Amino acid sequence: QVQVVESGGGLVQAGGSLRLSCRTSGITRRIKSMGWFRQARGYRELVATITRTGNTNYADSVKGRFTISRDNAKNTLYLQMNSLKPEDTAVYYCKAVSSSSPFVSWGQGTQVTVSS
């Protein structure tokens, strides 16, 4: 089983930066991919994902501003967010996909608020 815990959210002005972290524990060697999602208007949307081999995927709305990365040695996932906009305001969730049950693990979320 994999546990995930996010940190790094907060309040920032538009144009500013934040870095989110997601620390994993448990059977981390079975993690195949990880990602960041956000929820602001009742639905959870993909922000960025990264595979164990480093392949990344981004939502169009964050391309060029956000960077996802992972440190496998530290079992930690990161999301560097630059040029933040008020519409980036949301609760950000970390997701881990494993090769064994339970196949999906979510964190509790961290609030990001961008003021105009």
trRosetta pair geometry for C-beta under 8 A, 3 or more apart (Angstrom, degrees):
i j d omega theta_ij theta_ji phi_ij phi_ji
1 26 5.0 -88 95 -162 61 144
1 27 6.3 98 37 13 28 104
1 102 6.4 40 -123 22 85 89
1 105 7.5 116 -177 -83 71 132
2 24 5.7 -16 -170 -165 104 111
2 25 7.3 147 -157 75 57 39
2 26 4.5 -168 -108 73 36 129
2 27 6.0 -89 -65 58 77 70
2 28 6.3 105 -119 -89 105 55
2 30 7.2 -138 -51 71 117 98
2 31 6.2 99 -105 -75 156 100
2 96 5.0 -99 123 99 145 144
2 98 5.4 170 -7 -57 131 134
2 102 7.9 -120 34 68 80 85
2 105 4.5 -141 86 2 95 156
3 24 6.8 150 79 -156 51 57
3 25 4.9 -16 59 61 102 90
3 26 5.1 122 5 -22 79 121
3 105 6.6 -131 -105 -177 22 144
4 22 5.6 0 -170 -179 105 104
4 23 7.3 157 -152 79 53 42
4 24 5.2 -21 -97 -99 75 77
4 94 4.8 -142 161 100 133 116
4 95 7.4 -173 45 -108 171 15
4 96 5.3 170 -59 -10 131 116
4 105 5.3 138 -4 123 109 110
4 106 6.7 -99 58 163 125 15
4 107 4.1 -92 111 -65 98 91
5 22 7.0 159 76 -154 37 57
5 23 5.2 -18 60 58 93 90
5 25 7.9 15 2 3 106 106
5 94 7.9 1 71 47 11 138
5 107 5.6 144 -108 -134 20 113
5 108 7.2 8 -128 14 64 99
6 9 7.3 46 137 -25 113 106
6 20 6.3 -15 -164 -175 102 108
6 21 7.0 149 -155 84 52 50
6 22 5.1 -22 -96 -99 70 80
6 92 6.6 -177 -169 100 155 89
6 93 7.0 -126 -34 -135 149 34
6 94 4.9 166 -72 -8 103 115
6 107 4.4 119 -18 130 96 156
6 108 6.9 -140 31 54 98 68
6 109 6.4 -12 44 -151 142 9
6 110 4.2 -130 122 -19 120 114
7 20 7.2 157 82 -158 40 63
7 21 5.1 -15 62 62 88 98
7 22 7.8 169 20 -82 66 38
7 23 7.5 14 8 -3 111 102
7 110 6.2 153 -114 -91 16 149
8 18 6.3 134 154 169 96 98
8 19 5.5 -85 -165 99 142 56
8 20 4.2 176 78 -117 129 42
8 21 5.0 118 -28 10 130 78
8 110 6.3 68 56 141 62 162
9 18 7.1 43 -128 172 35 147
9 20 6.5 28 -62 -103 67 100
9 92 6.4 174 -86 34 115 110
9 110 3.4 179 -18 150 124 99
9 111 4.8 130 148 67 146 43
9 112 4.8 -114 -141 -65 95 66
10 18 6.3 -179 47 -120 94 131
10 111 7.7 92 -66 92 17 79
10 112 7.0 9 44 -119 39 58
10 113 7.3 -87 134 37 32 83
11 113 4.7 -19 -107 73 72 108
11 114 8.0 169 -157 -83 52 26
11 115 6.6 30 -174 -20 96 110
12 16 3.9 -138 171 87 113 138
12 17 7.2 -135 -166 54 156 21
12 18 5.5 -141 -25 -49 150 109
12 84 5.7 68 96 58 125 155
12 112 7.6 -23 20 -166 107 84
12 113 7.4 149 25 84 60 57
12 114 5.8 -24 74 -110 83 69
12 115 7.4 -170 93 19 32 81
13 16 5.0 100 62 -21 67 123
13 114 7.3 61 174 -163 13 68
13 115 5.4 -46 -111 67 56 92
14 84 6.3 -133 -134 97 42 77
14 85 6.0 35 -137 -126 98 39
14 86 5.9 -35 -83 -41 114 78
14 114 5.7 85 -83 167 63 104
14 115 6.6 -108 -24 89 80 45
14 116 5.3 33 -27 -118 135 46
15 83 6.2 -22 -134 -135 45 51
15 84 6.7 -54 23 52 12 68
16 84 5.4 -29 67 34 66 116
16 114 7.5 -172 49 -131 99 92
17 80 7.2 -7 -168 -176 111 79
17 81 6.2 162 -153 91 61 61
17 82 4.7 -10 -103 -106 104 62
17 83 7.7 21 -79 -13 80 37
17 84 6.7 170 -90 -19 30 106
18 81 5.0 -2 59 58 79 112
18 84 6.7 44 6 -59 97 144
18 112 6.3 -175 68 -130 161 113
19 78 6.2 -15 -175 -166 101 105
19 79 6.9 165 -156 81 53 50
19 80 5.1 -14 -108 -105 91 64
19 81 7.0 -177 -85 20 38 74
20 36 6.9 106 83 -118 143 137
20 78 6.7 149 82 -160 59 51
20 79 4.2 3 52 51 107 101
20 81 7.0 47 -7 -12 97 113
20 92 5.8 -84 -105 107 162 149
20 94 7.8 -172 145 -64 121 106
20 110 6.3 164 -133 68 111 139
20 112 7.5 -66 -67 -66 120 125
21 76 5.9 -20 -166 -171 99 113
21 77 7.2 140 -164 79 48 52
21 78 5.7 -18 -103 -102 63 72
22 34 7.1 177 90 176 140 134
22 36 7.6 -164 -29 -86 140 88
22 76 6.6 149 75 -161 51 60
22 77 4.1 -14 59 60 109 101
22 78 7.5 -157 20 -68 78 30
22 79 7.9 51 -13 -10 106 97
22 94 3.4 139 -122 -114 144 158
22 107 6.1 -126 -137 -39 104 149
23 74 7.9 -74 -123 145 87 89
23 75 6.5 61 -163 108 67 90
23 76 5.1 -23 -101 -104 65 88
24 28 5.1 122 116 -109 118 112
24 31 6.6 20 160 -60 168 153
24 34 7.7 -114 -49 -100 138 139
24 75 4.6 -117 65 168 87 100
24 76 7.1 -167 13 -84 78 37
24 77 7.2 60 -24 -9 107 98
24 96 5.8 94 -110 -76 133 153
24 105 8.0 107 -131 89 103 139
25 28 6.9 -59 -137 -50 15 112
25 75 6.8 94 -78 135 47 149
27 30 4.9 14 134 16 106 117
27 98 7.0 75 93 -145 104 142
27 100 6.9 -29 106 56 150 127
28 31 5.4 -24 -166 -7 58 118
28 75 4.7 -51 -142 -125 166 119
30 98 4.5 46 120 -161 102 100
30 99 4.7 -122 -169 39 92 89
30 100 5.1 -38 -175 15 156 101
31 34 6.4 11 175 -54 125 99
31 52 6.7 143 105 -82 78 108
31 96 5.1 -58 -127 -169 114 110
31 97 7.0 100 -157 70 67 47
31 98 5.5 -51 -94 -95 48 75
32 51 6.9 -35 155 -148 69 80
32 52 5.9 -85 -160 -23 36 115
32 97 5.2 -56 57 103 97 95
32 98 6.5 144 -1 -129 86 20
32 99 5.6 105 -47 -52 112 87
33 49 5.9 25 167 178 119 108
33 50 6.6 176 -157 90 80 39
33 51 4.6 -42 -100 -108 98 57
33 52 6.6 -98 -76 -26 52 71
33 96 7.9 168 91 -153 44 48
33 97 4.8 5 59 49 83 118
34 49 7.0 174 94 -152 37 68
34 50 5.9 -13 63 60 80 85
34 70 6.3 116 47 -87 132 137
34 77 4.8 -126 126 -87 148 148
34 94 6.9 -7 -175 -174 107 91
34 95 6.5 162 -158 87 58 57
34 96 5.1 -18 -106 -104 90 66
34 97 7.1 -161 -79 17 41 76
35 46 6.6 -36 168 -144 138 91
35 47 7.3 152 171 56 89 76
35 48 6.3 -169 -150 98 79 46
35 49 3.6 -28 -96 -101 113 79
35 50 6.9 160 -85 15 61 61
35 68 7.5 -18 -131 -142 53 157
35 94 7.5 159 85 -155 41 50
35 95 4.9 -13 61 59 86 104
35 97 7.8 32 3 -13 101 106
36 47 4.3 -47 102 64 96 123
36 48 5.2 21 43 49 102 82
36 49 7.7 -155 24 -73 58 48
36 68 6.4 -157 5 -103 114 118
36 77 7.6 -177 -55 139 91 126
36 79 4.8 39 -55 -72 161 144
36 92 5.9 -10 -169 -172 105 105
36 93 7.1 147 -158 77 54 46
36 94 6.2 -29 -100 -100 66 59
36 95 7.6 180 -85 17 18 85
37 44 5.0 38 155 172 128 103
37 45 6.4 167 -161 82 83 32
37 46 5.6 -49 -106 -104 84 39
37 47 5.9 -178 -105 1 24 90
37 92 7.3 153 82 -157 40 56
37 93 4.8 -21 66 63 92 99
37 95 6.0 43 -4 -17 114 122
38 44 7.1 170 85 -151 23 65
38 45 6.0 -24 62 60 74 82
38 47 5.4 71 -10 -53 101 120
38 88 7.8 -59 -172 -168 173 61
38 90 3.7 73 174 111 114 145
38 91 6.6 156 -155 77 68 42
38 92 4.9 -29 -97 -99 90 65
38 93 7.0 171 -88 15 34 76
38 112 7.6 -55 -126 39 126 120
39 42 7.5 -150 -172 55 97 5
39 43 6.7 -152 -132 100 87 24
39 44 4.4 -39 -77 -94 104 71
39 45 7.3 146 -87 11 51 68
39 90 5.8 149 64 -173 30 107
39 91 5.2 -20 59 59 88 96
39 93 6.9 33 -5 -11 104 117
39 109 7.6 -52 35 -123 111 137
40 89 6.2 103 -121 102 132 70
40 90 3.7 -82 -59 -102 101 94
40 91 7.3 166 -75 16 58 66
44 93 6.8 -23 -144 30 125 137
45 59 6.8 60 147 -99 107 151
46 49 6.8 -35 -162 -33 116 104
46 57 7.9 -16 157 113 134 107
46 59 5.6 158 99 -63 80 106
47 58 7.4 -26 154 -146 51 67
47 59 5.6 -68 -135 4 31 121
47 62 5.8 38 -164 1 80 160
47 66 6.7 -64 169 122 105 168
47 68 7.9 136 113 -65 94 121
47 79 7.0 27 117 -138 137 145
47 92 7.1 -7 -15 -135 157 100
48 56 6.5 -9 -174 -169 103 99
48 57 6.6 165 -154 86 57 53
48 58 4.8 -9 -104 -105 92 70
48 59 6.9 -98 -60 2 60 78
48 62 6.6 -95 -49 90 104 140
48 66 6.0 -149 -35 118 139 124
48 67 8.0 133 -147 -173 171 14
48 68 3.9 -173 127 -36 134 134
48 79 6.6 149 48 -119 128 107
49 56 6.9 162 85 -151 51 52
49 57 4.8 0 52 52 95 101
49 68 7.1 113 60 102 4 171
50 54 6.6 -21 -171 -142 102 31
50 55 6.9 160 -152 79 55 43
50 56 4.9 -14 -98 -98 82 77
50 57 7.8 -168 -71 21 44 68
50 68 4.9 -161 -37 124 120 120
50 69 7.1 119 -84 -114 169 19
50 70 5.6 -177 102 -15 141 116
50 77 7.3 168 48 -137 124 108
51 54 6.6 -39 70 30 78 21
51 55 4.4 18 25 47 117 93
51 56 7.9 -132 11 -63 73 39
52 72 7.2 69 -155 -96 79 128
54 70 7.8 -143 -99 43 64 102
56 68 5.6 160 -135 64 118 109
58 62 5.5 -124 -176 81 109 95
58 63 4.8 134 106 -83 135 76
58 66 6.6 160 -137 74 123 104
58 68 7.4 -178 -84 0 91 113
59 62 5.1 63 66 19 91 100
59 63 7.3 -139 90 -33 43 81
60 63 5.8 -36 -147 -1 36 119
61 87 7.7 -101 -175 117 131 122
62 65 5.4 -106 -166 62 60 102
62 66 4.0 -9 169 15 117 124
62 81 7.8 -62 -150 -124 117 88
62 88 7.7 95 -97 -110 100 109
63 66 7.7 -50 -77 42 18 84
65 81 6.8 22 140 -158 92 61
65 82 5.3 -145 -167 72 67 75
65 83 4.7 -102 -130 60 109 108
65 84 7.6 138 172 -75 128 41
66 79 6.1 -11 -169 -174 110 92
66 80 6.7 156 -157 83 54 56
66 81 5.1 -10 -107 -106 90 67
66 82 7.2 -176 -80 26 40 69
67 79 7.4 159 79 -157 45 46
67 80 4.4 -4 56 55 96 107
67 82 7.9 28 -1 1 96 106
68 77 7.3 -12 -168 -176 92 97
68 78 7.0 158 -155 86 46 60
68 79 5.5 -15 -101 -103 71 73
68 80 8.0 -157 -71 23 26 72
69 77 7.6 164 90 -158 42 55
69 78 4.9 -10 63 59 86 107
69 80 7.3 23 9 -6 109 105
70 76 7.0 172 -154 93 63 47
70 77 4.8 -25 -103 -106 90 68
70 78 7.0 -177 -84 17 38 75
71 74 4.1 17 109 36 120 106
71 75 7.6 -36 93 18 77 20
71 76 5.0 5 52 59 101 92
71 78 7.4 50 -9 -15 94 110
72 75 7.1 28 -167 -77 36 44
77 94 6.1 145 69 -144 133 123
79 92 7.2 -133 58 178 155 146
81 84 5.7 55 142 -79 108 101
81 88 6.9 140 -172 178 135 150
81 112 7.4 32 53 -149 168 153
84 88 5.1 -107 -157 51 83 149
84 112 7.8 -130 -143 168 137 119
84 114 4.6 -151 145 -111 114 135
85 88 5.1 112 59 -11 69 100
85 114 6.1 89 102 120 22 156
86 89 5.9 -18 -179 -14 53 114
86 114 5.0 -151 -101 98 37 100
86 115 7.0 21 -101 -152 94 12
86 116 4.8 -18 -60 -61 133 96
87 114 7.8 -37 33 64 31 131
88 112 6.5 -55 133 120 93 126
88 114 5.1 57 62 -5 97 144
89 112 6.3 -153 -129 105 43 74
89 113 5.1 35 -130 -129 104 49
89 114 5.1 -131 -60 28 85 81
90 112 6.2 6 56 57 59 97
91 109 4.3 17 169 -180 112 129
91 110 7.0 151 -159 69 68 25
91 111 5.4 -37 -102 -94 73 62
91 112 7.6 155 -106 18 23 73
92 109 6.5 145 71 -154 37 71
92 110 5.4 -28 61 63 91 81
92 111 7.8 158 14 -103 77 12
92 112 5.5 41 -17 -7 116 118
93 106 5.7 -9 179 -163 123 101
93 107 5.7 177 -157 59 69 86
93 109 4.8 -37 -83 -93 81 80
94 106 7.2 145 80 -156 54 51
94 107 4.2 44 48 0 94 128
95 104 6.6 -19 -166 -164 101 94
95 105 7.1 153 -156 80 52 51
95 106 5.6 -18 -101 -100 75 71
95 107 7.7 -114 -63 5 41 80
96 104 7.3 154 81 -154 52 45
96 105 4.6 -8 56 57 100 101
97 103 6.4 6 -156 161 70 79
97 104 5.8 -14 -104 -100 67 71
98 101 7.9 -162 89 -52 116 8
98 102 7.3 83 46 91 124 49
98 103 5.6 -147 62 -144 76 42
98 104 7.5 -158 20 -66 80 26
98 105 7.0 44 -14 -6 114 106
99 103 7.7 18 -126 -127 7 85
100 103 7.3 -163 98 -89 18 65
102 105 6.4 111 93 -68 109 80
107 110 7.7 -13 121 -21 131 87
